[in-house]
Amino acid sequence: MNDNIQELIIIEIAQNIDCKWDKFTINIEIDDIDGELVSSDESEIWFNEEVGEFDLTLEASEYFEQLREIMSKNDLENRYWTICDLEVLSDGAFKYKFSYEEPPRLSTLKNI
């Protein structure tokens, strides 16, 4: 199931990029803030090493949340990741990197 969600995320994002790319890297933050699951409104995306902002579709955001939930159930400590970096090459190769640290863009919401 985990692999299927990862592929759905990639397909959803790639279909919504409106320029030619050889590689894109996307960064998303998701965290529980006061009992509510919150994700970064905009994700940082790099197209061929140039950074920009990218609005994830609702479907992509939901897939990331599902992936986060599935992974926490498979984690020995039931931890939820808070930061995900996804790199995709135009040849179909991809890699995910997850962090459990304080998400910098969402951390300001905890102080409100």
All heavy atoms as an XYZ file, in Angstrom:
933
protein
N       0.827     -1.205      0.000
C       0.000      0.000      0.000
C       0.863      1.257      0.000
O       0.556      2.225     -0.655
C      -0.932     -0.040      1.222
C      -1.870      1.121      1.302
S      -3.076      1.010     -0.017
C      -4.175      2.295      0.442
N       1.955      1.223      0.756
C       2.865      2.348      0.868
C       3.415      2.758     -0.494
O       3.429      3.939     -0.845
C       3.994      1.971      1.830
C       4.763      3.141      2.333
O       4.322      4.260      2.264
N       5.926      2.858      2.865
N       3.874      1.762     -1.292
C       4.428      2.045     -2.611
C       3.378      2.650     -3.535
O       3.669      3.543     -4.322
C       5.002      0.776     -3.244
C       6.235      0.275     -2.519
O       6.882      1.076     -1.818
O       6.544     -0.922     -2.650
N       2.149      2.158     -3.441
C       1.074      2.665     -4.273
C       0.796      4.135     -3.974
O       0.633      4.937     -4.898
C      -0.186      1.825     -4.064
C      -1.289      2.189     -5.023
O      -1.048      2.482     -6.184
N      -2.513      2.170     -4.531
N       0.758      4.518     -2.718
C       0.520      5.914     -2.332
C       1.672      6.781     -2.832
O       1.455      7.877     -3.353
C       0.362      6.059     -0.799
C      -0.886      5.334     -0.308
C       0.343      7.525     -0.380
C      -2.191      5.974     -0.710
N       2.900      6.297     -2.705
C       4.052      7.067     -3.180
C       3.945      7.320     -4.680
O       4.216      8.433     -5.142
C       5.355      6.340     -2.851
C       5.673      6.360     -1.379
C       6.958      5.631     -1.045
O       7.477      4.855     -1.831
N       7.480      5.894      0.142
N       3.548      6.324     -5.440
C       3.391      6.490     -6.879
C       2.243      7.438     -7.209
O       2.350      8.259     -8.129
C       3.186      5.135     -7.540
C       4.433      4.275     -7.512
C       4.202      2.875     -8.040
O       3.142      2.597     -8.641
O       5.099      2.033     -7.832
N       1.144      7.357     -6.473
C       0.013      8.262     -6.712
C       0.412      9.722     -6.460
O      -0.014     10.618     -7.184
C      -1.175      7.879     -5.827
C      -1.893      6.581     -6.192
C      -2.925      6.221     -5.133
C      -2.529      6.682     -7.564
N       1.226      9.954     -5.439
C       1.709     11.306     -5.152
C       2.499     11.828     -6.339
O       2.272     12.954     -6.813
C       2.580     11.321     -3.874
C       1.725     11.080     -2.634
C       3.352     12.640     -3.755
C       2.526     10.813     -1.366
N       3.417     11.021     -6.835
C       4.270     11.444     -7.951
C       3.440     11.740     -9.192
O       3.624     12.772     -9.844
C       5.335     10.370     -8.241
C       6.301     10.282     -7.052
C       6.072     10.665     -9.541
C       7.189      9.063     -7.069
N       2.519     10.865     -9.511
C       1.668     11.062    -10.691
C       0.854     12.341    -10.552
O       0.774     13.152    -11.488
C       0.751      9.842    -10.913
C       1.588      8.630    -11.329
C      -0.336     10.148    -11.937
C       0.846      7.309    -11.266
N       0.257     12.550     -9.392
C      -0.584     13.734     -9.172
C       0.226     15.025     -9.322
O      -0.225     15.979     -9.942
C      -1.243     13.672     -7.790
C      -2.165     14.817     -7.481
C      -3.389     14.899     -8.387
O      -3.853     13.861     -8.891
O      -3.896     16.015     -8.577
N       1.415     15.058     -8.764
C       2.245     16.264     -8.857
C       2.725     16.465    -10.286
O       2.612     17.562    -10.840
C       3.434     16.186     -7.884
C       2.921     16.235     -6.439
C       4.423     17.329     -8.136
C       3.967     15.925     -5.389
N       3.255     15.414    -10.906
C       3.807     15.531    -12.268
C       2.754     15.996    -13.266
O       3.061     16.785    -14.172
C       4.413     14.200    -12.697
N       1.526     15.559    -13.100
C       0.455     15.961    -14.009
C       0.104     17.441    -13.877
O      -0.503     18.015    -14.769
C      -0.807     15.132    -13.762
C      -0.695     13.713    -14.222
C      -1.940     12.901    -13.895
O      -2.772     13.276    -13.070
N      -2.067     11.753    -14.536
N       0.475     18.047    -12.769
C       0.107     19.443    -12.523
C       1.273     20.410    -12.674
O       1.148     21.577    -12.325
C      -0.523     19.566    -11.140
C      -1.913     18.981    -11.125
O      -2.839     19.567    -11.642
N      -2.048     17.780    -10.582
N       2.376     19.947    -13.200
C       3.505     20.831    -13.500
C       3.352     21.268    -14.944
O       3.252     20.437    -15.842
C       4.852     20.103    -13.281
C       4.996     19.740    -11.808
C       6.000     20.978    -13.758
C       6.225     18.912    -11.490
N       3.324     22.576    -15.147
C       3.049     23.095    -16.487
C       4.298     23.560    -17.243
O       4.222     24.416    -18.102
C       2.013     24.220    -16.406
C       2.466     25.362    -15.525
O       3.583     25.295    -14.973
O       1.699     26.323    -15.381
N       5.442     22.979    -16.927
C       6.655     23.298    -17.674
C       7.461     22.011    -17.866
O       7.224     21.023    -17.192
C       7.479     24.364    -16.955
S       8.173     23.827    -15.375
N       8.398     22.050    -18.807
C       9.261     20.897    -19.045
C      10.256     20.782    -17.897
O      10.760     21.777    -17.412
C      10.003     21.080    -20.369
C      10.844     19.893    -20.765
C      11.346     20.051    -22.173
C      12.316     18.991    -22.619
N      12.361     17.744    -21.975
N      10.504     19.576    -17.456
C      11.429     19.379    -16.349
C      12.209     18.086    -16.531
O      11.726     17.131    -17.127
C      10.682     19.365    -15.012
C       9.562     18.381    -14.943
C       8.273     18.562    -15.364
C       9.623     17.042    -14.442
N       7.535     17.438    -15.152
C       8.334     16.479    -14.586
C      10.623     16.264    -13.884
C       8.036     15.182    -14.196
C      10.336     14.967    -13.487
C       9.041     14.444    -13.644
N      13.429     18.094    -16.030
C      14.257     16.897    -15.990
C      14.245     16.310    -14.585
O      14.411     15.119    -14.397
C      15.701     17.214    -16.381
C      15.800     17.658    -17.827
O      15.138     17.055    -18.686
O      16.538     18.620    -18.107
N      14.070     17.207    -13.606
C      14.035     16.780    -12.210
C      13.213     17.795    -11.425
O      13.300     18.998    -11.673
C      15.456     16.729    -11.646
C      15.517     16.419    -10.160
C      16.935     16.274     -9.671
C      17.463     17.562     -9.133
N      18.749     17.425     -8.453
N      12.403     17.302    -10.508
C      11.797     18.209     -9.546
C      11.956     17.626     -8.157
O      12.014     16.420     -7.962
C      10.332     18.550     -9.871
C       9.324     17.460     -9.630
C       8.837     17.206     -8.357
C       8.826     16.718    -10.681
C       7.885     16.224     -8.136
C       7.883     15.729    -10.473
C       7.408     15.478     -9.201
N      12.090     18.518     -7.209
C      12.175     18.160     -5.807
C      11.123     18.967     -5.084
O      11.019     20.174     -5.300
C      13.568     18.488     -5.225
O      14.557     17.848     -6.023
C      13.679     18.016     -3.795
N      10.337     18.307     -4.266
C       9.282     19.014     -3.546
C       9.451     18.772     -2.054
O       9.899     17.711     -1.633
C       7.886     18.582     -4.034
C       6.817     19.535     -3.527
C       7.571     17.158     -3.660
C       5.548     19.501     -4.324
N       9.128     19.790     -1.270
C       9.231     19.726      0.182
C       7.866     20.069      0.751
O       7.281     21.089      0.395
C      10.289     20.726      0.664
C      10.266     20.906      2.158
O       9.514     21.717      2.681
N      11.092     20.158      2.849
N       7.350     19.201      1.620
C       6.069     19.448      2.273
C       6.230     19.204      3.766
O       7.004     18.342      4.180
C       4.934     18.564      1.700
C       3.596     18.918      2.349
C       5.251     17.102      1.827
C       2.386     18.276      1.707
N       5.504     19.995      4.549
C       5.487     19.841      5.999
C       4.066     19.504      6.433
O       3.111     20.121      5.960
C       5.917     21.133      6.686
C       7.319     21.556      6.361
C       7.701     22.890      6.978
O       6.859     23.501      7.678
O       8.835     23.315      6.758
N       3.946     18.530      7.321
C       2.650     18.161      7.905
C       2.877     17.938      9.394
O       3.823     17.254      9.783
C       2.072     16.872      7.274
C       1.904     17.029      5.767
C       0.750     16.509      7.932
C       1.445     15.766      5.062
N       2.006     18.526     10.215
C       2.163     18.349     11.654
C       0.802     18.468     12.333
O      -0.136     19.044     11.788
C       3.119     19.405     12.217
C       3.743     18.989     13.544
O       3.479     17.873     14.012
O       4.498     19.795     14.111
N       0.713     17.932     13.520
C      -0.474     18.054     14.353
C      -0.304     19.310     15.203
O       0.621     19.402     16.006
C      -0.611     16.824     15.245
C      -1.884     16.851     16.056
O      -2.069     17.825     16.829
O      -2.681     15.920     15.939
N      -1.198     20.278     14.998
C      -1.137     21.523     15.743
C      -2.458     21.686     16.478
O      -3.520     21.804     15.862
C      -0.868     22.730     14.810
C       0.472     22.538     14.099
C      -0.915     24.042     15.585
C       0.811     23.581     13.084
N      -2.376     21.624     17.791
C      -3.558     21.735     18.651
C      -4.650     20.740     18.261
O      -5.828     21.080     18.199
C      -4.110     23.171     18.630
C      -3.134     24.178     19.185
O      -2.355     23.818     20.088
O      -3.128     25.331     18.700
N      -4.238     19.512     17.954
C      -5.190     18.458     17.633
C      -5.697     18.456     16.209
O      -6.553     17.652     15.859
N      -5.186     19.340     15.370
C      -5.617     19.422     13.980
C      -4.428     19.159     13.071
O      -3.349     19.726     13.247
C      -6.203     20.800     13.684
C      -6.724     20.955     12.282
C      -7.336     22.324     12.035
O      -7.680     23.036     12.997
O      -7.452     22.691     10.862
N      -4.622     18.313     12.060
C      -3.568     18.022     11.106
C      -3.457     19.184     10.128
O      -4.423     19.546      9.468
C      -3.882     16.721     10.355
C      -2.747     16.118      9.566
C      -1.558     15.779     10.467
C      -3.220     14.879      8.833
N      -2.269     19.780     10.060
C      -2.043     20.957      9.221
C      -0.880     20.667      8.287
O       0.132     20.098      8.691
C      -1.713     22.196     10.098
C      -1.422     23.409      9.246
C      -2.840     22.479     11.068
N      -1.030     21.064      7.033
C       0.082     20.939      6.089
C       0.418     22.320      5.556
O      -0.422     23.228      5.562
C      -0.255     19.983      4.947
O      -1.335     20.454      4.196
N       1.661     22.461      5.108
C       2.092     23.747      4.572
C       1.228     24.075      3.358
O       0.980     23.226      2.508
C       3.574     23.708      4.205
O       3.893     22.546      3.488
N       0.727     25.320      3.301
C      -0.139     25.739      2.199
C       0.570     25.629      0.862
O      -0.003     25.232     -0.134
C      -0.601     27.185      2.385
C      -1.568     27.329      3.546
O      -2.249     26.341      3.864
O      -1.633     28.405      4.129
N       1.801     26.065      0.849
C       2.591     26.002     -0.368
C       3.794     25.116     -0.100
O       4.335     25.117      0.997
C       3.072     27.388     -0.782
C       1.945     28.333     -1.108
C       2.424     29.732     -1.379
O       3.513     30.103     -0.909
O       1.707     30.458     -2.059
N       4.171     24.373     -1.074
C       5.355     23.545     -0.960
C       6.455     24.193     -1.769
O       6.194     24.866     -2.760
C       5.078     22.147     -1.495
O       4.107     21.529     -0.705
N       7.666     23.996     -1.329
C       8.790     24.468     -2.120
C       9.076     23.413     -3.171
O       9.046     22.224     -2.891
C      10.021     24.678     -1.242
C       9.830     25.777     -0.242
C      11.048     25.955      0.658
O      11.965     25.133      0.626
O      11.027     26.937      1.397
N       9.315     23.863     -4.401
C       9.602     22.929     -5.476
C      10.779     23.442     -6.279
O      10.923     24.657     -6.470
C       8.366     22.697     -6.374
C       8.596     21.524     -7.319
C       7.968     23.945     -7.125
C       7.331     20.961     -7.938
N      11.637     22.558     -6.658
C      12.789     22.908     -7.479
C      12.626     22.221     -8.822
O      12.491     21.003     -8.895
C      14.090     22.430     -6.837
C      14.448     23.150     -5.589
C      15.298     24.205     -5.463
C      13.978     22.884     -4.266
N      15.375     24.608     -4.148
C      14.573     23.807     -3.390
C      13.100     21.943     -3.721
C      14.334     23.826     -2.024
C      12.853     21.965     -2.369
C      13.463     22.893     -1.536
N      12.603     23.025     -9.889
C      12.598     22.494    -11.246
C      14.002     22.703    -11.787
O      14.430     23.854    -11.949
C      11.638     23.268    -12.160
C      10.195     23.174    -11.755
C       9.560     24.242    -11.162
C       9.475     22.022    -11.992
C       8.236     24.181    -10.811
C       8.143     21.944    -11.635
C       7.524     23.019    -11.047
N      14.701     21.630    -12.047
C      16.035     21.740    -12.644
C      16.899     22.726    -11.877
O      17.535     23.608    -12.447
C      15.923     22.138    -14.115
C      14.939     21.250    -14.865
O      14.886     20.057    -14.637
N      14.141     21.838    -15.722
N      16.869     22.609    -10.541
C      17.706     23.401     -9.623
C      17.229     24.839     -9.393
O      17.903     25.609     -8.736
C      19.174     23.413    -10.070
C      19.780     22.034    -10.304
C      19.683     21.111     -9.094
O      19.757     21.576     -7.942
O      19.529     19.900     -9.318
N      16.087     25.253     -9.927
C      15.549     26.590     -9.661
C      14.363     26.448     -8.719
O      13.435     25.702     -8.982
C      15.125     27.275    -10.961
C      16.291     27.588    -11.873
C      15.867     28.342    -13.116
O      14.834     29.046    -13.070
O      16.557     28.213    -14.128
N      14.382     27.187     -7.605
C      13.354     27.057     -6.581
C      12.133     27.909     -6.916
O      12.247     28.975     -7.520
C      13.902     27.411     -5.176
C      14.216     28.889     -5.069
C      12.938     26.971     -4.088
N      10.984     27.418     -6.534
C       9.743     28.157     -6.704
C       8.725     27.636     -5.707
O       9.014     26.742     -4.911
N       7.557     28.208     -5.725
C       6.482     27.739     -4.862
C       5.488     26.961     -5.707
O       5.268     27.269     -6.867
C       5.800     28.909     -4.163
C       6.690     29.562     -3.132
C       5.993     30.679     -2.384
O       4.856     31.029     -2.737
O       6.599     31.185     -1.439
N       4.899     25.961     -5.104
C       3.996     25.074     -5.818
C       2.821     24.762     -4.917
O       3.009     24.338     -3.784
C       4.747     23.794     -6.201
C       3.948     22.823     -7.012
C       3.713     23.066     -8.354
C       3.436     21.668     -6.443
C       3.000     22.170     -9.121
C       2.716     20.762     -7.197
C       2.494     21.018     -8.538
N       1.631     25.003     -5.396
C       0.425     24.662     -4.642
C       0.040     23.223     -4.961
O      -0.262     22.900     -6.108
C      -0.732     25.593     -5.005
C      -0.518     27.009     -4.504
O       0.111     27.168     -3.448
O      -0.969     27.951     -5.178
N       0.081     22.385     -3.953
C      -0.327     20.999     -4.141
C      -1.831     20.932     -4.365
O      -2.591     21.703     -3.785
C       0.020     20.174     -2.910
C       1.480     19.909     -2.630
C       1.628     19.204     -1.289
C       2.110     19.085     -3.729
N      -2.242     19.997     -5.181
C      -3.670     19.766     -5.338
C      -4.201     19.135     -4.049
O      -3.433     18.588     -3.247
C      -3.956     18.808     -6.516
O      -3.366     17.542     -6.228
C      -3.423     19.366     -7.830
N      -5.481     19.188     -3.865
C      -6.111     18.560     -2.702
C      -5.791     17.062     -2.679
O      -5.493     16.496     -1.625
C      -7.620     18.789     -2.728
C      -8.411     18.171     -1.581
C      -7.945     18.712     -0.237
C      -9.894     18.409     -1.769
N      -5.822     16.434     -3.854
C      -5.539     15.003     -3.932
C      -4.114     14.696     -3.480
O      -3.888     13.752     -2.717
C      -5.753     14.478     -5.357
C      -7.193     14.437     -5.796
C      -7.697     15.774     -6.345
O      -6.907     16.746     -6.439
O      -8.893     15.862     -6.659
N      -3.134     15.491     -3.945
C      -1.733     15.264     -3.562
C      -1.574     15.431     -2.052
O      -0.897     14.629     -1.402
C      -0.805     16.200     -4.316
N      -2.192     16.466     -1.483
C      -2.116     16.684     -0.038
C      -2.706     15.504      0.722
O      -2.147     15.047      1.722
C      -2.851     17.961      0.354
O      -2.214     19.091     -0.179
N      -3.835     15.000      0.252
C      -4.465     13.857      0.906
C      -3.602     12.603      0.792
O      -3.512     11.825      1.738
C      -5.860     13.609      0.321
C      -6.857     14.679      0.731
C      -8.216     14.525      0.069
O      -8.380     13.665     -0.839
O      -9.134     15.270      0.452
N      -2.948     12.415     -0.345
C      -2.043     11.266     -0.499
C      -0.872     11.364      0.474
O      -0.474     10.364      1.077
C      -1.510     11.160     -1.927
C      -2.538     10.754     -2.960
C      -2.469     11.258     -4.254
C      -3.567      9.857     -2.675
C      -3.393     10.895     -5.234
C      -4.495      9.497     -3.634
C      -4.395     10.019     -4.912
O      -5.311      9.661     -5.870
N      -0.307     12.572      0.634
C       0.781     12.749      1.599
C       0.301     12.422      3.012
O       1.009     11.777      3.785
C       1.337     14.180      1.557
C       2.414     14.395      0.533
C       2.189     15.210     -0.554
C       3.670     13.806      0.675
C       3.184     15.435     -1.500
C       4.673     14.015     -0.259
C       4.432     14.832     -1.356
N      -0.897     12.861      3.365
C      -1.443     12.572      4.690
C      -1.656     11.070      4.881
O      -1.386     10.527      5.960
C      -2.745     13.342      4.905
C      -2.520     14.836      5.051
C      -3.812     15.645      5.112
O      -4.909     15.040      5.230
O      -3.726     16.887      5.046
N      -2.139     10.387      3.839
C      -2.323      8.940      3.916
C      -0.977      8.232      4.082
O      -0.871      7.292      4.880
C      -3.016      8.423      2.658
C      -4.465      8.808      2.557
C      -5.073      8.380      1.226
O      -4.582      7.474      0.558
N      -6.143      9.052      0.828
N       0.024      8.673      3.341
C       1.357      8.089      3.458
C       1.895      8.267      4.869
O       2.446      7.341      5.460
C       2.303      8.736      2.438
C       3.749      8.248      2.472
C       3.834      6.768      2.136
C       4.592      9.081      1.504
N       1.694      9.443      5.422
C       2.148      9.739      6.791
C       1.472      8.799      7.790
O       2.115      8.259      8.698
C       1.831     11.204      7.093
C       2.331     11.705      8.410
C       2.041     13.208      8.500
N       2.573     13.770      9.705
C       1.889     13.949     10.833
N       0.616     13.591     10.894
N       2.456     14.480     11.883
N       0.188      8.583      7.631
C      -0.568      7.700      8.527
C      -0.089      6.256      8.404
O       0.139      5.578      9.417
C      -2.068      7.799      8.211
C      -2.956      7.021      9.131
C      -3.001      7.575     10.540
O      -2.847      8.794     10.726
O      -3.184      6.760     11.473
N       0.059      5.768      7.181
C       0.514      4.392      6.953
C       1.894      4.186      7.558
O       2.147      3.182      8.229
C       0.535      4.075      5.440
C      -0.895      4.010      4.902
C       1.280      2.771      5.167
C      -0.978      4.010      3.387
N       2.790      5.136      7.335
C       4.151      4.991      7.837
C       4.198      5.003      9.363
O       4.994      4.298      9.963
C       5.054      6.071      7.247
C       5.322      5.850      5.765
S       6.354      7.128      5.041
C       7.902      6.835      5.894
N       3.344      5.799     10.005
C       3.343      5.830     11.472
C       2.908      4.488     12.046
O       3.402      4.058     13.080
C       2.448      6.949     12.003
O       1.089      6.601     11.883
N       1.992      3.820     11.367
C       1.528      2.508     11.838
C       2.623      1.447     11.710
O       2.618      0.462     12.439
C       0.283      2.078     11.065
C      -0.930      2.900     11.423
C      -2.141      2.493     10.633
C      -3.317      3.375     11.028
N      -4.493      3.118     10.210
N       3.549      1.661     10.778
C       4.639      0.718     10.576
C       5.897      1.090     11.361
O       6.878      0.362     11.333
C       4.982      0.609      9.086
C       3.852     -0.020      8.297
O       3.183     -0.925      8.769
N       3.631      0.468      7.100
N       5.866      2.237     12.040
C       7.001      2.696     12.831
C       6.923      2.066     14.217
O       5.859      2.032     14.829
C       6.964      4.232     12.945
C       8.182      4.797     13.633
O       8.163      4.921     14.878
O       9.159      5.115     12.941
N       8.038      1.565     14.701
C       8.045      0.899     16.012
C       7.596      1.816     17.142
O       7.039      1.361     18.142
C       9.439      0.349     16.313
C       9.904     -0.781     15.398
C      11.337     -1.177     15.710
C       8.979     -1.986     15.491
N       7.835      3.114     16.994
C       7.443      4.078     18.026
C       6.163      4.830     17.651
O       5.787      5.790     18.317
C       8.582      5.072     18.245
C       9.863      4.416     18.734
C      11.019      5.401     18.801
O      10.777      6.613     18.999
O      12.162      4.968     18.648
N       5.527      4.428     16.565
C       4.310      5.092     16.055
C       4.524      6.588     15.823
O       3.616      7.389     16.058
C       3.123      4.859     16.986
C       2.689      3.415     16.995
O       2.738      2.737     15.983
N       2.289      2.934     18.140
N       5.715      6.946     15.343
C       6.010      8.358     15.069
C       5.441      8.767     13.713
O       5.350      7.963     12.797
C       7.519      8.612     15.044
C       8.220      8.343     16.336
C       9.700      8.535     16.191
N      10.200      7.668     15.109
C      11.347      7.839     14.481
N      12.140      8.831     14.792
N      11.724      7.009     13.530
N       5.079     10.025     13.618
C       4.633     10.616     12.366
C       5.754     11.501     11.833
O       6.291     12.319     12.573
C       3.400     11.501     12.583
C       2.143     10.739     12.912
C       1.798     10.479     14.226
C       1.305     10.301     11.904
C       0.633      9.793     14.529
C       0.135      9.617     12.192
C      -0.197      9.373     13.511
O      -1.346      8.699     13.810
N       6.067     11.358     10.547
C       7.045     12.287      9.990
C       6.406     13.665      9.855
O       5.190     13.784      9.756
C       7.628     11.791      8.658
C       6.647     11.470      7.565
C       6.190     10.223      7.239
C       6.011     12.381      6.652
N       5.307     10.300      6.193
C       5.182     11.610      5.795
C       6.049     13.744      6.452
C       4.417     12.177      4.774
C       5.293     14.313      5.441
C       4.486     13.528      4.620
N       7.220     14.697      9.875
C       6.726     16.074      9.785
C       7.203     16.782      8.521
O       6.609     17.762      8.108
C       7.182     16.888     11.003
O       8.602     16.796     11.115
C       6.520     16.378     12.279
N       8.274     16.288      7.931
C       8.833     16.901      6.726
C       9.122     15.796      5.718
O       9.696     14.768      6.055
C      10.140     17.659      7.037
C       9.902     18.726      8.105
C      10.717     18.285      5.764
C      11.179     19.309      8.685
N       8.717     16.025      4.485
C       8.990     15.072      3.416
C       9.618     15.815      2.246
O       9.111     16.841      1.801
C       7.694     14.407      2.963
S       7.905     13.303      1.543
N      10.739     15.286      1.774
C      11.376     15.768      0.549
C      11.255     14.652     -0.475
O      11.618     13.504     -0.206
C      12.860     16.087      0.786
C      13.040     17.283      1.692
O      12.452     18.342      1.396
O      13.746     17.168      2.709
N      10.750     14.993     -1.626
C      10.560     14.033     -2.707
C      11.314     14.526     -3.925
O      11.128     15.666     -4.354
C       9.065     13.901     -3.033
C       8.688     13.188     -4.332
C       9.168     11.741     -4.335
C       7.185     13.274     -4.551
N      12.167     13.688     -4.472
C      12.901     14.018     -5.692
C      12.472     13.052     -6.789
O      12.467     11.832     -6.580
C      14.400     13.901     -5.461
C      15.219     14.238     -6.688
C      16.703     14.098     -6.434
O      17.279     15.025     -5.821
O      17.272     13.059     -6.819
N      12.104     13.599     -7.946
C      11.649     12.786     -9.071
C      12.427     13.191    -10.316
O      12.534     14.377    -10.631
C      10.132     12.975     -9.326
C       9.673     12.117    -10.499
C       9.324     12.656     -8.076
N      12.948     12.203    -11.018
C      13.626     12.431    -12.291
C      12.668     12.102    -13.426
O      11.780     11.251    -13.279
C      14.878     11.564    -12.405
C      15.924     11.745    -11.314
C      17.085     10.776    -11.524
C      16.431     13.181    -11.291
N      12.846     12.757    -14.556
C      11.930     12.550    -15.681
C      11.962     11.122    -16.215
O      11.027     10.693    -16.876
C      12.233     13.551    -16.803
O      13.560     13.389    -17.255
N      13.015     10.353    -15.905
C      13.075      8.958    -16.345
C      12.262      8.034    -15.439
O      12.198      6.830    -15.661
C      14.522      8.477    -16.454
C      15.234      8.354    -15.110
O      14.617      8.606    -14.041
O      16.435      7.999    -15.118
N      11.633      8.598    -14.386
C      10.781      7.815    -13.497
C      11.427      7.448    -12.172
O      10.743      6.968    -11.272
N      12.723      7.659    -12.044
C      13.387      7.360    -10.771
C      12.945      8.379     -9.726
O      12.711      9.547    -10.045
C      14.906      7.409    -10.943
N      12.820      7.932     -8.481
C      12.415      8.848     -7.413
C      12.976      8.382     -6.082
O      13.343      7.218     -5.916
C      10.887      8.974     -7.330
C      10.190      7.704     -6.967
C       9.957      7.378     -5.634
C       9.744      6.834     -7.946
C       9.295      6.205     -5.296
C       9.082      5.651     -7.620
C       8.857      5.341     -6.283
N      13.033      9.332     -5.136
C      13.394      8.964     -3.768
C      12.695      9.913     -2.801
O      12.494     11.089     -3.080
C      14.905      8.959     -3.551
C      15.571     10.300     -3.672
C      17.073     10.169     -3.438
C      17.756     11.493     -3.708
N      19.193     11.404     -3.540
N      12.289      9.344     -1.685
C      11.652     10.081     -0.606
C      12.637     10.182      0.557
O      13.371      9.230      0.833
C      10.415      9.339     -0.100
C       9.180      9.496     -0.952
C       8.963      8.696     -2.060
C       8.219     10.437     -0.617
C       7.827      8.821     -2.822
C       7.070     10.562     -1.376
C       6.877      9.764     -2.476
O       5.737      9.893     -3.232
N      12.608     11.310      1.253
C      13.391     11.491      2.479
C      12.430     12.073      3.514
O      11.732     13.054      3.238
C      14.553     12.445      2.237
C      15.370     12.708      3.479
C      16.483     13.701      3.197
C      17.148     14.115      4.495
N      18.037     15.253      4.272
N      12.398     11.471      4.698
C      11.475     11.901      5.744
C      12.238     12.372      6.963
O      13.280     11.828      7.313
C      10.559     10.734      6.141
C       9.756     10.206      4.995
C      10.189      9.091      4.282
C       8.589     10.826      4.606
C       9.459      8.600      3.210
C       7.848     10.353      3.533
C       8.288      9.236      2.837
N      11.679     13.394      7.623
C      12.276     13.923      8.842
C      11.201     14.007      9.912
O      10.024     14.228      9.622
C      12.865     15.310      8.575
O      13.288     15.895      9.784
N      11.633     13.850     11.150
C      10.725     13.895     12.299
C      11.005     15.134     13.150
O      10.526     15.238     14.264
C      10.874     12.609     13.124
C      10.485     11.391     12.321
C      11.394     10.775     11.455
C       9.201     10.880     12.385
C      11.030      9.668     10.697
C       8.826      9.769     11.631
C       9.746      9.176     10.790
O       9.378      8.093     10.032
N      11.743     16.062     12.591
C      12.119     17.299     13.286
C      10.965     18.307     13.255
O       9.966     18.118     12.559
C      13.354     17.915     12.622
C      14.543     16.975     12.533
C      15.059     16.555     13.881
O      15.111     17.396     14.797
O      15.401     15.365     14.033
N      11.141     19.405     13.979
C      10.167     20.504     13.978
C      10.100     21.097     12.565
O      11.111     21.510     12.012
C      10.611     21.575     14.973
C       9.660     22.737     15.103
C       8.427     22.405     15.923
O       8.479     21.479     16.743
O       7.411     23.077     15.733
N       8.911     21.140     11.938
C       8.803     21.700     10.592
C       8.916     23.229     10.630
O       8.101     23.886     11.272
C       7.428     21.249     10.113
C       6.657     20.995     11.361
C       7.644     20.607     12.413
N       9.912     23.800      9.966
C      10.162     25.240     10.101
C       9.010     26.142      9.646
O       8.704     27.127     10.306
C      11.416     25.488      9.268
C      11.684     24.250      8.518
C      10.891     23.153      9.123
N       8.349     25.816      8.537
C       7.273     26.695      8.044
C       6.045     26.604      8.930
O       5.293     27.565      9.068
C       6.935     26.375      6.590
C       8.063     26.745      5.636
C       7.648     26.722      4.176
N       6.989     25.535      3.705
C       7.614     24.431      3.246
N       8.903     24.356      3.244
N       6.912     23.417      2.802
N       5.792     25.445      9.539
C       4.608     25.276     10.384
C       4.867     25.651     11.840
O       3.922     25.858     12.591
C       4.107     23.826     10.329
C       3.556     23.359      8.981
C       3.102     21.914      9.092
C       2.417     24.246      8.498
N       6.117     25.751     12.236
C       6.438     26.009     13.636
C       5.879     27.352     14.122
O       5.543     27.502     15.286
C       7.943     25.945     13.892
O       8.602     26.963     13.178
N       5.737     28.309     13.207
C       5.187     29.611     13.602
C       3.718     29.501     14.009
O       3.250     30.318     14.794
C       5.336     30.641     12.457
O       4.644     30.152     11.304
C       6.788     30.901     12.133
N       3.009     28.516     13.503
C       1.599     28.355     13.855
C       1.417     27.883     15.303
O       0.366     28.099     15.895
C       0.933     27.356     12.916
C       0.877     27.748     11.439
C       0.267     26.628     10.629
C       0.096     29.036     11.253
N       2.430     27.233     15.842
C       2.324     26.728     17.207
C       2.447     27.851     18.240
O       2.074     27.675     19.372
C       3.406     25.674     17.465
C       3.158     24.418     16.689
C       4.162     23.356     17.039
C       3.831     22.063     16.318
N       4.722     20.983     16.698
N       2.947     28.975     17.844
C       3.137     30.093     18.763
C       1.979     31.075     18.754
O       2.006     32.065     19.437
C       4.432     30.832     18.422
C       5.643     29.919     18.578
O       5.656     29.058     19.433
N       6.631     30.114     17.744
N       0.969     30.793     17.958
C      -0.163     31.734     17.844
C      -1.121     31.536     18.984
O      -1.393     30.494     19.444
C      -0.871     31.568     16.488
C       0.092     31.941     15.371
C      -2.131     32.384     16.428
C      -0.472     31.739     13.975
